[in-house]
């Protein structure tokens, strides 16, 4: 899964679930979701659930930050980073290498 895939799937989710009442909704990759009132605190919870379910990554409480999920691009960077770390951890375990 590429960053572009994450952005496109997350954009579709956000538009369908949070911007459905807006006429011709547009959401740029770097638009700040909370600051631009796309989502609120409940929306953050829903967005985290979507990210975990759709992309198979777990967000720790301290990872729920604007840096990680503040925009579509931030979400894509976070998901790709978490997936890469997960793959490296699995490979390290398979080869029994120290962390």
N, C-alpha and C positions, 0 to 999 in steps of 0.2 A: 504494500500500500504506500503510495507516494503522498507527499505533503499536499499536492494538488487534489488528490482524491479526498483527503481529510477535509480540506477547505470546502470542496464542492458538496460533500455529504453533510457537513455541519451547516453550511449556508442554507441548504434545502431544509434541514430540520428547523433552524432558527426562523426562517421565513414562514414555514408551515405552522409552527407552534407559537410564535411570538409576534410576527408581523402580518398575520393573516387578515387583519382588519384594515391594513394600510393599502391604499391604491398604488399599484406599481412599486412594490417595496424594492429598495436597492440596499445592498450591504456590501461595502468594500472589504477587502481582506484585512485591513488594519483599523477599521472602525472599532472604537471602544464600546463594547456591548453595554456595560453598565452606565458609563458616562453619557452615552448617547440615548439612554433610556430604552434600549432594545429589550433588555431583561432587567428584572429586579432581583431581590434576594431569593425569592421562591424560584425564579427562573434560573438562578445559578444552581440550585439544587437539581432542578430538572435537567439542566445542561450537563452537569457532572454525571448524572445517571445515564444520559444518552452517550456520553463519551466512554464511560465504562462498559456499557452494554454493546455499543456498536464497534468500538475499536479494541476491546479486550484489554484495556489498561486500567489499573486501579489508582485512584487519586487519594493520597494521604491528606489529612486535614491541612497540613502545612503546605501542600502543593496547590491548594485552591486559592490561587492568587491571580491578580491581574496580569502578571508576567506570564503565567501559564495558560490562563483561559480568558484573558481580557478581550481578545479579538479572534477572528477566524484564523489569522496567520499564527497567533500565539498558540492556539489550540493545535494547529498542525505541527508546529515546532515541538511542542510538548509530547504529542502522541508519537511522532517519529522518534524522538529521543528516548521515550520510555520503551518503545518497541525494540529499538536498537540495543538498549541496555539489557532488556529481557532476553534477546537472542544471544548476546555475549555471555550473560549469566548461564544460560542453558548450555552453551558450548563449553564454557569453563567447567561446568559440572560434569559434562560428558567426558571431558579430557582430564578431569580431576586436578585442575590447576588452582593454585591459591588465588584469592581475590586481589 
